[in-house]
Amino acid sequence: MDALSAPDLGATLLSFYDEALPAVYGYLRRRVSNDGVAQDLTSETFLAAVTSIQTGVTLHVSVAWLMGIARHKLLDHYRRVARDERNLRAVATDAVVHEDPWEVTLRHDVTL
């Protein structure tokens, strides 16, 4: 499949979609917390594949290629989760460290 045109690659992707879908979903489902996340990542994988074909980035379409895209989507997912957790911890820590001085004064006045 050397230098096929985008429509030919798209047809190739479509022709093995039924074979590739369970493989991609199964790979992702074993590595994430729930079905919904695995379904979202599977959709993102196929969307990225279609985009790659449409933009001419790829010259070869295969299940192995899709699995590589799925792996990248999985890594992106875990990076996003880690970033969100860091941000939540920072917000929680910031809320405790930077307490509103007026709130402190009001609590102090109430206890007197």
CORFEN-V88322 format. One record per pair of residues at least 24 apart in sequence whose ideal C-beta (glycine too) atoms are under 10 Angstrom apart, sorted by sequence separation. I is the first residue (numbers start at 1). J is the second residue. D is the distance in Angstrom with one decimal. If there is no record, write none. Layout:
i->I j->J d->D
i->I j->J d->D
This chain:
i->21 j->45 d->9.6
i->42 j->66 d->9.8
i->45 j->69 d->4.9
i->46 j->70 d->9.2
i->48 j->72 d->7.9
i->20 j->45 d->9.2
i->21 j->46 d->8.0
i->24 j->49 d->9.4
i->44 j->69 d->8.6
i->45 j->70 d->4.5
i->48 j->73 d->6.9
i->20 j->46 d->8.3
i->44 j->70 d->8.7
i->45 j->71 d->9.1
i->47 j->73 d->9.4
i->45 j->72 d->8.5
i->46 j->73 d->9.9
i->42 j->70 d->7.4
i->44 j->72 d->9.5
i->45 j->73 d->5.2
i->48 j->76 d->10.0
i->17 j->46 d->7.7
i->20 j->49 d->8.9
i->41 j->70 d->6.9
i->44 j->73 d->4.9
i->45 j->74 d->8.9
i->43 j->73 d->9.4
i->44 j->74 d->9.7
i->42 j->73 d->8.4
i->17 j->49 d->9.7
i->38 j->70 d->9.9
i->41 j->73 d->4.9
i->44 j->76 d->8.2
i->13 j->46 d->8.1
i->40 j->73 d->9.0
i->41 j->74 d->6.2
i->44 j->77 d->8.5
i->41 j->76 d->8.7
i->13 j->49 d->6.0
i->14 j->50 d->9.6
i->38 j->74 d->9.4
i->41 j->77 d->5.9
i->13 j->50 d->7.1
i->37 j->74 d->9.7
i->40 j->77 d->8.4
i->10 j->49 d->9.5
i->13 j->52 d->9.6
i->24 j->63 d->8.0
i->27 j->66 d->9.4
i->28 j->67 d->9.7
i->31 j->70 d->9.3
i->38 j->77 d->9.8
i->9 j->49 d->9.3
i->10 j->50 d->7.2
i->13 j->53 d->6.5
i->23 j->63 d->5.8
i->27 j->67 d->6.1
i->31 j->71 d->9.2
i->37 j->77 d->7.0
i->9 j->50 d->9.6
i->12 j->53 d->8.8
i->20 j->61 d->9.5
i->23 j->64 d->9.6
i->11 j->53 d->9.9
i->20 j->62 d->8.7
i->21 j->63 d->9.9
i->24 j->66 d->5.6
i->28 j->70 d->5.8
i->32 j->74 d->7.3
i->9 j->52 d->8.8
i->10 j->53 d->5.4
i->20 j->63 d->4.8
i->23 j->66 d->7.6
i->24 j->67 d->6.6
i->27 j->70 d->5.6
i->28 j->71 d->9.1
i->31 j->74 d->5.8
i->6 j->50 d->9.9
i->9 j->53 d->4.6
i->10 j->54 d->7.8
i->19 j->63 d->6.6
i->20 j->64 d->9.7
i->23 j->67 d->6.8
i->26 j->70 d->9.9
i->27 j->71 d->7.8
i->37 j->81 d->9.4
i->8 j->53 d->9.4
i->9 j->54 d->9.1
i->13 j->58 d->9.6
i->16 j->61 d->8.0
i->20 j->65 d->9.4
i->21 j->66 d->9.1
i->24 j->69 d->8.3
i->25 j->70 d->8.8
i->28 j->73 d->7.6
i->32 j->77 d->7.0
i->6 j->52 d->9.8
i->7 j->53 d->8.9
i->15 j->61 d->9.2
i->16 j->62 d->8.0
i->20 j->66 d->5.2
i->24 j->70 d->4.9
i->28 j->74 d->6.1
i->31 j->77 d->9.0
i->32 j->78 d->8.8
i->6 j->53 d->5.5
i->7 j->54 d->9.9
i->9 j->56 d->9.1
i->14 j->61 d->9.7
i->16 j->63 d->6.5
i->19 j->66 d->10.0
i->20 j->67 d->8.4
i->23 j->70 d->8.7
i->24 j->71 d->10.0
i->27 j->74 d->8.1
i->31 j->78 d->8.8
i->5 j->53 d->9.8
i->6 j->54 d->6.0
i->12 j->60 d->9.1
i->13 j->61 d->5.1
i->33 j->81 d->9.2
i->4 j->53 d->9.5
i->6 j->55 d->8.5
i->9 j->58 d->6.9
i->12 j->61 d->4.6
i->13 j->62 d->9.5
i->17 j->66 d->9.4
i->24 j->73 d->9.3
i->28 j->77 d->8.7
i->32 j->81 d->9.6
i->6 j->56 d->6.4
i->9 j->59 d->7.9
i->11 j->61 d->9.3
i->12 j->62 d->8.5
i->16 j->66 d->8.7
i->20 j->70 d->9.5
i->5 j->56 d->9.2
i->9 j->60 d->8.2
i->10 j->61 d->8.4
i->6 j->58 d->9.4
i->9 j->61 d->5.0
i->13 j->65 d->9.3
i->8 j->61 d->9.0
i->13 j->66 d->8.2
i->4 j->58 d->9.8
i->4 j->59 d->7.3
i->3 j->59 d->6.0
i->4 j->60 d->8.4
i->2 j->59 d->7.3
i->3 j->60 d->9.6
i->4 j->61 d->8.2
i->1 j->59 d->7.8
i->2 j->60 d->8.4
i->1 j->60 d->5.8
i->1 j->61 d->7.2
i->1 j->62 d->8.6
